[in-house]
Amino acid sequence: MIKLQVEDFDVSRELSVMLSGHKQVGGVCTFVGLVREYDSSEPLNSLTLEHYPEMTKKELIKIEKQAKEKWTLKDSLIIHRYGRLVPSDQIVFVATASAHRSDAFNSCEYIVDYLKTRAPFWKKEEYKSRVKWVEARSSDEDALNKWEEVAN
């Protein structure tokens, strides 16, 4: 399931709903991403995420589908917030459930790596003295390379 939303989420509640009725799940892996300060020279006031809803939802569905093709999952959940957030706010929640822990671990990490680089969000950091758009980092692309190697 994919959820794009402005409002915060309750990890425990979301996980409980996702797992209800799944009696063959043996492992669940979760990831919660938080807004953090990227630049230590000046405190971050806020991070604003912008997106085109249809394009973003389409890409997130594609990422989730690819994970389900690579690993045997009983269920998965991606929640990604948008709008104005402040440091320590929850920004993303990924949960994968499978019969075996390795599928849960690998699929969760895969989804997070692909969200970081392929999900079409534009991030704007606001500081007291400046505003800056966040650029892609080479380390995020490097994280994807390991999944390409796994596929080959």
C-alpha positions as CSV (number, residue, x, y, z in Angstrom):
1,M,0.0,0.0,0.0
2,I,1.2,3.5,-0.8
3,K,0.2,6.6,1.2
4,L,1.2,10.2,0.3
5,Q,0.1,12.6,3.0
6,V,0.8,15.9,4.8
7,E,-0.2,14.6,8.2
8,D,2.1,12.7,10.5
9,F,1.6,8.9,11.0
10,D,1.6,6.5,14.0
11,V,4.1,3.7,13.3
12,S,2.5,1.3,15.7
13,R,-1.0,1.8,14.4
14,E,0.0,1.6,10.7
15,L,2.0,-1.6,11.4
16,S,-1.0,-3.1,13.3
17,V,-3.3,-2.4,10.4
18,M,-0.9,-3.8,7.8
19,L,-0.4,-7.0,9.7
20,S,-4.0,-7.7,10.7
21,G,-5.0,-11.1,9.3
22,H,-1.4,-12.1,8.1
23,K,-0.8,-15.3,10.1
24,Q,2.0,-16.5,7.9
25,V,4.3,-13.5,8.4
26,G,7.5,-14.6,10.2
27,G,9.5,-11.3,9.8
28,V,8.7,-7.6,9.5
29,C,11.3,-5.0,8.7
30,T,10.5,-1.3,9.2
31,F,12.3,2.0,8.5
32,V,11.3,5.4,9.7
33,G,13.1,8.4,8.1
34,L,13.3,11.7,10.0
35,V,14.0,15.2,9.0
36,R,17.5,16.0,10.0
37,E,19.9,19.0,9.7
38,Y,22.2,18.5,6.7
39,D,24.3,21.5,7.2
40,S,26.0,21.9,10.6
41,S,27.0,25.6,9.9
42,E,23.4,26.8,10.5
43,P,20.3,25.2,12.1
44,L,17.6,24.0,9.7
45,N,14.3,25.8,10.2
46,S,12.3,23.5,7.9
47,L,12.3,21.2,5.0
48,T,9.6,21.5,2.4
49,L,8.8,18.6,0.0
50,E,7.0,19.3,-3.2
51,H,5.8,16.8,-5.7
52,Y,3.3,16.1,-8.5
53,P,0.8,13.6,-6.9
54,E,0.1,11.4,-9.9
55,M,3.8,11.2,-11.0
56,T,4.9,10.4,-7.4
57,K,2.2,7.8,-6.7
58,K,3.0,6.1,-10.1
59,E,6.8,5.9,-9.2
60,L,6.1,4.6,-5.7
61,I,3.8,1.9,-7.0
62,K,6.6,0.9,-9.4
63,I,9.2,0.7,-6.6
64,E,6.9,-1.4,-4.5
65,K,6.1,-3.7,-7.4
66,Q,9.7,-4.2,-8.2
67,A,10.4,-5.2,-4.5
68,K,7.5,-7.7,-4.6
69,E,9.0,-9.2,-7.8
70,K,12.4,-9.7,-6.2
71,W,11.3,-11.0,-2.8
72,T,8.4,-13.0,-1.5
73,L,6.4,-10.5,0.5
74,K,3.1,-11.0,2.3
75,D,2.6,-7.2,2.4
76,S,4.3,-3.9,2.3
77,L,3.6,-0.3,3.2
78,I,5.1,3.0,2.1
79,I,4.1,6.2,3.7
80,H,5.8,9.4,2.4
81,R,4.9,12.8,3.7
82,Y,5.1,16.1,1.8
83,G,4.7,19.7,2.7
84,R,6.6,21.7,5.3
85,L,8.4,19.6,8.0
86,V,10.8,20.5,10.8
87,P,13.8,18.7,12.2
88,S,12.9,15.4,14.0
89,D,9.5,15.1,12.1
90,Q,8.8,11.7,10.6
91,I,9.1,11.9,6.8
92,V,8.9,8.4,5.5
93,F,7.8,4.9,6.8
94,V,8.5,1.7,5.0
95,A,7.4,-1.7,6.3
96,T,7.8,-5.1,4.6
97,A,6.4,-8.4,5.9
98,S,7.4,-11.8,4.7
99,A,7.5,-15.4,5.9
100,H,11.3,-15.1,6.3
101,R,13.4,-12.3,7.7
102,S,15.9,-12.1,4.8
103,D,13.1,-11.1,2.4
104,A,11.8,-8.5,4.8
105,F,15.3,-7.0,5.4
106,N,16.3,-6.9,1.8
107,S,13.0,-5.6,0.4
108,C,12.8,-2.9,3.0
109,E,16.3,-1.7,2.3
110,Y,15.7,-1.9,-1.5
111,I,12.5,0.2,-1.2
112,V,14.3,2.9,1.0
113,D,17.2,3.1,-1.4
114,Y,14.9,3.5,-4.4
115,L,12.7,6.1,-2.6
116,K,15.8,8.2,-1.8
117,T,16.9,8.4,-5.5
118,R,13.9,7.7,-7.7
119,A,10.8,9.1,-5.9
120,P,10.1,12.4,-7.6
121,F,10.2,14.8,-4.6
122,W,11.8,18.2,-4.6
123,K,13.3,19.2,-1.2
124,K,13.8,22.8,-0.2
125,E,15.7,23.5,3.0
126,E,15.0,26.8,4.8
127,Y,17.6,28.3,7.1
128,K,17.6,31.6,8.9
129,S,19.8,33.3,6.3
130,R,19.1,31.3,3.1
131,V,17.0,28.8,1.2
132,K,18.5,25.9,-0.7
133,W,17.2,23.1,-2.9
134,V,18.6,19.7,-2.0
135,E,20.6,18.1,-4.7
136,A,21.1,14.3,-5.3
137,R,24.0,12.8,-3.6
138,S,26.4,10.3,-5.2
139,S,26.3,8.1,-2.1
140,D,22.5,7.6,-2.7
141,E,23.2,6.5,-6.3
142,D,26.0,4.2,-5.0
143,A,23.4,2.5,-2.8
144,L,21.4,1.6,-5.9
145,N,24.4,0.0,-7.6
146,K,24.4,-2.8,-5.1
147,W,20.9,-3.7,-6.2
148,E,21.9,-3.8,-9.8
149,E,24.7,-6.1,-8.9
150,V,22.3,-8.4,-7.0
151,A,20.0,-8.5,-10.1
152,N,22.9,-9.7,-12.3
